[in-house]
Each structure stands twice: as structure tokens, then as C-alpha cells.
Amino acid sequence: MQLLKSTIHPSLDSINGKCFHRKAARGIILNGDNILLLYTERYHDYSIPGGGVDDGEDLRQGLIRELEEETGAKNIHIISEFGRYEEFRPWHKADVDIVHMESFCFVCSIHPELGETRLEQHEIQNGMRPLWINIHQAIAHNEQTIANSPKKGMSIERETFLLKLITQRLLGTETQP
């Protein structure tokens, strides 16, 4: 899958050290200029639905599972690959210094009506919920959070980059001011 961008978190001096590799699958679901995203109250941001792929799980199977769990999506069809975003971030768990995170993004279609979510406890505690939003509004919101919020998460730069790229490549527009 095409590499869209590779980043190293600014708090890392190098990417040498004990590294954990994590793969995630993310689904881009559009309806005109509206996109299905996850809003997380704790971080005050919008993100593309998806998440970690389990050991031995196929990327596409993991994507479908994550979309069902996080958004309640039904009748999910993977249309095409969009690209891969790679990042190296600090990891605060025993015996590991760095996580090498690869987000594999796919363009998908779903049934328009969402079902019940099956969010994990930490997702519920963080105030995560799926919603349709105008992609330009989501980008503007995330940019405001990047500029002004002390509680922003580490993934907001990735998500905002991807949202802007989606507007260019899939919608044929630039983000609105």
C-alpha cells in the first residue's frame, strides 16, 4: 500500500530503542462532503474510524470488525486502498520505548443506517461517538484543537492530514478556510 506520510513524534530524539509494531485499519466512508467520523470528547477531536488489527487477523477483516464495533456500520464494502500513514510515537509500557504505528486506510461504503456500537470501556470513558459531519468542518475543528487545546491527543495531526488528503484526492477540493 502506498506510503502517504511518515512521522516521528517530536518528543523522540531517535527511533532507536525497543520498538513495538502496531497495525491499524481505518475506513474512509463518504456521503458527498459528509464523512463518518468518531468524535472523542476527551481529546476534542474527530478521527477516522478504525483501530488495531489483532495478531493473525487480516487487515480487511480487522477493518470490518472495527467499523462494526466503533460505528455500528452494517453491510460494509471495501472499495479501494487509500494509503498508509506511518508514525513513531513514545510508548509508555513495560520494556518498550517506541510504538511504530502503521495506519492502513481504505475507502468503504456502508448501509446508510448505523446500528448499535460496541465500544470498549476506555472509548466510552473518553466520550467517543460516531457521527456524520461535513469534512471541511471536521478539519477546521481539528485545526482549532491543534492550535488551542492542551488536551489534544497524539493522533490529531495524523487525522487532520488524512482528512485534508481525502478532500484533495476523493472530493477534488481543497479545505475551506
VONU-714276 format. One record per residue (C-alpha): x negated, y, z negated. Coordinates in steps of 0.05 Angstrom, whole numbers. Last residue first. Layout:
# VONU-714276
ATOM       px       py       pz
ATOM        X        Y        Z
...
END
This chain:
# VONU-714276
ATOM       px       py       pz
ATOM      212      568     -106
ATOM      241      514      -62
ATOM      201      451      -51
ATOM      182      438       21
ATOM      229      402       67
ATOM      227      342      113
ATOM      271      301       66
ATOM      230      237       64
ATOM      158      261       74
ATOM      159      332       47
ATOM      213      326       -6
ATOM      185      258      -28
ATOM      116      289      -34
ATOM      143      342      -82
ATOM      177      288     -124
ATOM      113      247     -125
ATOM       70      305     -150
ATOM      123      322     -203
ATOM      124      250     -228
ATOM       48      244     -231
ATOM       41      310     -267
ATOM       97      290     -316
ATOM       64      224     -335
ATOM       23      246     -395
ATOM       84      271     -433
ATOM      104      343     -446
ATOM      115      362     -519
ATOM       77      429     -518
ATOM      125      454     -465
ATOM      112      517     -424
ATOM       76      507     -358
ATOM       86      432     -350
ATOM      159      438     -374
ATOM      173      494     -325
ATOM      142      453     -268
ATOM      186      394     -289
ATOM      248      437     -285
ATOM      229      466     -217
ATOM      216      395     -191
ATOM      283      370     -218
ATOM      320      429     -187
ATOM      288      415     -119
ATOM      308      341     -124
ATOM      381      358     -137
ATOM      402      313     -194
ATOM      433      244     -202
ATOM      426      217     -272
ATOM      394      162     -313
ATOM      385      171     -389
ATOM      325      171     -436
ATOM      334      202     -505
ATOM      265      182     -532
ATOM      298      136     -583
ATOM      336      101     -528
ATOM      272       91     -488
ATOM      237       66     -551
ATOM      293       15     -562
ATOM      291      -12     -491
ATOM      346        9     -443
ATOM      397      -40     -415
ATOM      438        9     -374
ATOM      511       -2     -357
ATOM      533        4     -285
ATOM      518       57     -233
ATOM      566       70     -176
ATOM      535       89     -109
ATOM      512       17      -93
ATOM      437       21      -84
ATOM      385       40      -32
ATOM      310       38      -42
ATOM      246       74      -22
ATOM      187       40      -58
ATOM      132       67     -103
ATOM       75       25     -132
ATOM       49       60     -195
ATOM      -20       38     -213
ATOM      -44       52     -284
ATOM     -116       40     -305
ATOM     -110       45     -380
ATOM     -171       68     -419
ATOM     -203       55     -486
ATOM     -182      -16     -502
ATOM     -202      -59     -562
ATOM     -140      -42     -603
ATOM      -91        7     -573
ATOM      -94       81     -558
ATOM     -103       83     -483
ATOM     -131      145     -450
ATOM     -109      153     -378
ATOM     -136      131     -310
ATOM      -87      142     -254
ATOM      -67      111     -188
ATOM       -7      131     -146
ATOM       13       80      -93
ATOM       56       92      -31
ATOM      126       96       -1
ATOM      140       23       16
ATOM      205       10       52
ATOM      279       -5       47
ATOM      283      -43      -19
ATOM      357      -60      -29
ATOM      391      -56      -97
ATOM      463      -81     -101
ATOM      472      -53     -171
ATOM      438        3     -209
ATOM      448        5     -285
ATOM      395       59     -288
ATOM      340       34     -334
ATOM      354      -41     -336
ATOM      378      -51     -264
ATOM      322       -7     -237
ATOM      270      -43     -279
ATOM      294     -112     -256
ATOM      295      -91     -182
ATOM      225      -61     -189
ATOM      197     -122     -224
ATOM      224     -167     -168
ATOM      191     -121     -117
ATOM      125     -121     -153
ATOM      125     -197     -161
ATOM      123     -221     -234
ATOM       65     -264     -257
ATOM       50     -217     -315
ATOM      108     -168     -323
ATOM      113     -106     -279
ATOM      115      -41     -319
ATOM      165       12     -302
ATOM      217       40     -256
ATOM      260      102     -249
ATOM      228      165     -221
ATOM      218      216     -275
ATOM      250      280     -301
ATOM      223      317     -361
ATOM      239      346     -430
ATOM      188      300     -463
ATOM      234      276     -519
ATOM      297      287     -477
ATOM      276      239     -422
ATOM      315      248     -358
ATOM      311      189     -311
ATOM      320      202     -237
ATOM      368      185     -181
ATOM      356      236     -126
ATOM      401      288      -94
ATOM      379      325      -31
ATOM      418      276       12
ATOM      431      214      -31
ATOM      362      189      -49
ATOM      335      130      -88
ATOM      260      126      -98
ATOM      245       64     -140
ATOM      182       55     -182
ATOM      140       -7     -194
ATOM       87       -8     -248
ATOM       20      -44     -253
ATOM      -23      -39     -315
ATOM      -98      -52     -318
ATOM     -131      -46     -387
ATOM     -200      -16     -389
ATOM     -257      -23     -439
ATOM     -306       31     -423
ATOM     -328       71     -363
ATOM     -274      116     -335
ATOM     -312      179     -355
ATOM     -305      240     -399
ATOM     -231      226     -408
ATOM     -187      282     -437
ATOM     -174      310     -368
ATOM     -136      247     -346
ATOM     -168      217     -284
ATOM     -127      219     -220
ATOM     -120      180     -156
ATOM      -69      202     -103
ATOM      -25      174      -48
ATOM      -60      107      -39
ATOM      -25       69       18
ATOM        0        0        0
END
